[in-house]
Amino acid sequence: MQLQHAILLHMSKSLKVLIPAVLVVVIAVIAAYTYNPKTASLKIGVITPLTGEAGAWGNWVKNSIELASENSNLKMIYEDSMCDPKTGVNAYKKLTDVDKVDLITGFVCSSVAMAVSPLAEQDGITMITTGASTTDLKDAGEHIFNMWPLNDAQAIFVADYLISQGIRKAAILYVNNDFGLTMKQSFEQEFKEKGGQIVSVETVEQKATDLRTQLTKIKQAEPEYVFLATYYENAGFALKQSKELNYNLKFIGSIDTYNQQTKEIAGDAIEGYQYSNPKNSDKTAYQAFVKDYEERFGEKPDLPGEAAYDTINLIKKALEENSDIETYFLRVKDYLGASGKLEIDEKGNVVKEFEIVKAQ
């Protein structure tokens, strides 16, 4: 009995010495696996439209993410949202329940981002948009980050610009979804507060190609300018059909209304079109991005590829600095990326300066 007691006592003392030592080793191994940028990996779900009317934007996002994630341990899993909220939610559930991703990004369509953001916030999954811009995302939650300028910032800037140019009568043509509605509301409120008058408000469905009825009503109201709160395809048809009708309407919009497809649809009606664009005071990073993109994919990149490219690079920097990604993003100030100089505010929203540019 005494012998058994002595043995147990010896084992107890040995365990007291052994357990802390084992814990130290385990903790060290976990820390090295979690924070060492050379061994750490991150599984990222990308929800973006790869087909449908917004497919061009989604593929620019996908290609830019592929380019930025080269030679890294980041694993990308892509899901096609088709710019449809229900499809986007199904993609999110698959990525989180089946693929067990650590983070989701790639959102282009505001309606999809708005449908998914409450789920990500509830689940504590970091979500970073790269193209969605509805103002409703501004306060979507502590886990929701936006790398694309939100509507209120762009709409307010355009409204202030028109007022500064002596414009006092404006019309609004907006796409019937979250993006268009919040853009319209922000522009309308700012323009009125600064002394302007909204003489006509018309809406258009996202897939519409015939805008003649809306344009005719707008023409009858005799605005000095028409603010386009639409995507690039609607904008292209508005420009083209206004010219075909000899209405001579002047249009202005946000960055969301202009890309190569806008030019192809509008043809020579694109001449004189103006839109807001983030300032890019140092184009070194942008030019390097374009060069690498063309070499890899054989074409020039377009929006919102730049924001997606910067998003992945910032994630990589967070890992390199052994930082929690959300904490790192909230510390971003004066970052010079492919999309220009940017910072992230306390709510996780990108902050940029804008300028008005003419379509080329």
Backbone hydrogen bonds, N-H to C=O, Kabsch-Sander energy under -0.5 kcal/mol:
donor,donor_aa,acceptor,acceptor_aa,energy
5,H,1,M,-2.3
6,A,2,Q,-2.3
7,I,3,L,-2.2
8,L,4,Q,-2.7
9,L,5,H,-2.5
10,H,6,A,-2.3
11,M,7,I,-2.4
12,S,8,L,-2.6
13,K,9,L,-2.3
14,S,10,H,-2.2
15,L,11,M,-2.6
16,K,12,S,-2.0
17,V,13,K,-1.4
18,L,14,S,-2.8
19,I,15,L,-3.3
21,A,17,V,-1.1
22,V,18,L,-2.7
23,L,19,I,-2.7
24,V,20,P,-2.3
25,V,21,A,-1.9
26,V,22,V,-2.8
27,I,23,L,-3.0
28,A,24,V,-2.2
29,V,25,V,-2.5
30,I,26,V,-2.7
31,A,27,I,-2.7
32,A,28,A,-2.4
33,Y,29,V,-2.4
34,T,30,I,-2.6
35,Y,31,A,-2.6
36,N,32,A,-1.6
39,T,36,N,-1.2
40,A,36,N,-3.1
42,L,73,N,-1.0
44,I,42,L,-0.7
44,I,75,K,-3.3
45,G,103,L,-3.1
46,V,77,I,-3.0
47,I,45,G,-0.6
47,I,105,T,-2.5
48,T,46,V,-0.7
48,T,79,E,-2.1
50,L,48,T,-0.7
55,G,52,G,-1.9
58,G,54,A,-2.0
59,N,55,G,-2.4
60,W,56,A,-1.8
61,V,57,W,-2.0
62,K,58,G,-2.6
63,N,59,N,-2.6
64,S,60,W,-2.1
65,I,61,V,-2.4
66,E,62,K,-2.4
67,L,63,N,-2.3
68,A,64,S,-2.4
69,S,65,I,-2.0
70,E,67,L,-1.0
72,S,69,S,-1.0
75,K,42,L,-2.9
76,M,74,L,-0.6
77,I,44,I,-2.4
79,E,46,V,-2.8
81,S,48,T,-1.4
81,S,79,E,-0.7
84,D,81,S,-2.2
88,G,84,D,-2.5
89,V,85,P,-2.4
90,N,86,K,-2.1
91,A,87,T,-2.1
92,Y,88,G,-2.2
93,K,89,V,-2.4
94,K,90,N,-2.1
95,L,91,A,-2.5
96,T,92,Y,-2.5
97,D,93,K,-2.7
98,V,94,K,-1.8
99,D,94,K,-1.9
101,V,95,L,-1.9
102,D,43,K,-3.1
103,L,43,K,-1.2
104,I,126,T,-2.6
105,T,45,G,-2.5
106,G,128,I,-0.8
113,A,109,C,-2.1
114,M,110,S,-2.7
115,A,111,S,-1.3
116,V,112,V,-2.0
117,S,113,A,-2.7
119,L,116,V,-0.8
120,A,116,V,-2.1
121,E,117,S,-2.6
122,Q,118,P,-2.1
123,D,119,L,-2.3
124,G,120,A,-0.9
124,G,121,E,-0.5
125,I,120,A,-2.4
126,T,102,D,-0.7
127,M,143,H,-2.7
128,I,104,I,-2.3
129,T,145,F,-2.8
130,T,107,F,-1.5
131,G,107,F,-1.6
132,A,107,F,-1.2
137,L,134,T,-2.0
138,K,135,T,-2.1
140,A,137,L,-1.6
144,I,141,G,-1.3
145,F,127,M,-3.5
145,F,143,H,-0.6
146,N,348,G,-2.8
147,M,129,T,-2.4
151,N,133,S,-3.6
153,A,150,L,-0.6
154,Q,150,L,-1.5
155,A,151,N,-3.3
156,I,152,D,-2.2
157,F,153,A,-1.7
158,V,154,Q,-2.4
159,A,155,A,-2.5
160,D,156,I,-2.6
161,Y,157,F,-2.2
162,L,158,V,-2.4
163,I,159,A,-2.2
164,S,160,D,-2.3
165,Q,161,Y,-1.2
165,Q,162,L,-0.6
166,G,163,I,-1.7
167,I,162,L,-2.4
170,A,197,Q,-2.6
171,A,225,Y,-2.3
172,I,200,S,-2.4
173,L,227,F,-2.5
174,Y,172,I,-0.5
174,Y,202,E,-2.5
175,V,229,A,-2.4
176,N,204,V,-2.5
177,N,175,V,-2.1
181,L,177,N,-2.7
182,T,178,D,-2.1
183,M,179,F,-2.0
184,K,180,G,-2.5
185,Q,181,L,-2.5
186,S,182,T,-2.1
187,F,183,M,-2.2
188,E,184,K,-2.7
189,Q,185,Q,-2.3
190,E,186,S,-2.1
191,F,187,F,-2.8
192,K,188,E,-2.1
193,E,189,Q,-2.3
194,K,190,E,-1.7
195,G,192,K,-1.8
196,G,191,F,-3.0
197,Q,168,R,-2.9
199,V,170,A,-2.2
199,V,197,Q,-0.8
200,S,170,A,-0.7
202,E,172,I,-3.0
204,V,174,Y,-2.0
208,A,205,E,-1.5
211,L,209,T,-0.6
215,L,211,L,-2.5
216,T,212,R,-2.3
217,K,213,T,-1.9
218,I,214,Q,-2.2
219,K,215,L,-2.6
220,Q,216,T,-1.9
221,A,217,K,-0.9
221,A,218,I,-0.9
222,E,218,I,-0.5
222,E,219,K,-1.4
224,E,169,K,-2.5
225,Y,169,K,-1.2
226,V,250,K,-2.7
227,F,171,A,-3.3
227,F,225,Y,-0.5
228,L,226,V,-0.6
228,L,252,I,-2.7
229,A,173,L,-2.8
229,A,227,F,-0.7
232,Y,256,D,-0.7
235,A,231,Y,-2.1
236,G,232,Y,-2.4
237,F,233,E,-2.2
238,A,234,N,-2.3
239,L,235,A,-2.4
240,K,236,G,-2.3
241,Q,237,F,-2.8
242,S,238,A,-1.8
243,K,239,L,-1.7
244,E,240,K,-2.1
245,L,241,Q,-1.7
246,N,243,K,-1.4
247,Y,242,S,-2.5
252,I,226,V,-2.4
253,G,274,Q,-1.7
254,S,228,L,-0.7
257,T,254,S,-1.8
258,Y,255,I,-1.3
263,K,259,N,-1.6
264,E,260,Q,-2.1
265,I,261,Q,-2.5
266,A,262,T,-2.8
267,G,263,K,-2.3
269,A,266,A,-1.6
270,I,267,G,-1.6
271,E,268,D,-1.3
273,Y,270,I,-2.3
274,Q,251,F,-1.1
275,Y,357,V,-2.1
276,S,253,G,-1.9
277,N,355,E,-2.4
279,K,353,E,-3.0
283,K,281,S,-0.5
287,Q,283,K,-2.9
288,A,284,T,-2.0
289,F,285,A,-2.1
290,V,286,Y,-2.6
291,K,287,Q,-2.3
292,D,288,A,-2.3
293,Y,289,F,-2.6
294,E,290,V,-2.7
295,E,291,K,-2.1
296,R,292,D,-1.9
297,F,293,Y,-3.2
298,G,294,E,-2.0
305,G,302,D,-2.3
308,A,304,P,-1.7
309,Y,305,G,-2.6
310,D,306,E,-2.3
311,T,307,A,-2.1
312,I,308,A,-2.0
313,N,309,Y,-1.9
314,L,310,D,-2.3
315,I,311,T,-1.9
316,K,312,I,-2.3
317,K,313,N,-2.0
318,A,314,L,-2.1
319,L,315,I,-2.0
320,E,316,K,-2.3
321,E,317,K,-1.7
322,N,319,L,-1.6
323,S,318,A,-3.0
328,Y,324,D,-2.6
329,F,325,I,-2.6
330,L,326,E,-1.8
331,R,327,T,-0.5
331,R,328,Y,-1.4
332,V,329,F,-1.4
335,Y,342,L,-2.6
337,G,335,Y,-0.9
337,G,340,G,-1.9
340,G,337,G,-1.6
342,L,335,Y,-2.1
343,E,351,V,-1.1
344,I,332,V,-2.2
345,D,349,N,-2.7
348,G,345,D,-2.1
350,V,146,N,-2.2
351,V,343,E,-2.8
355,E,277,N,-2.0
357,V,275,Y,-2.5
357,V,355,E,-0.5
359,A,273,Y,-3.0
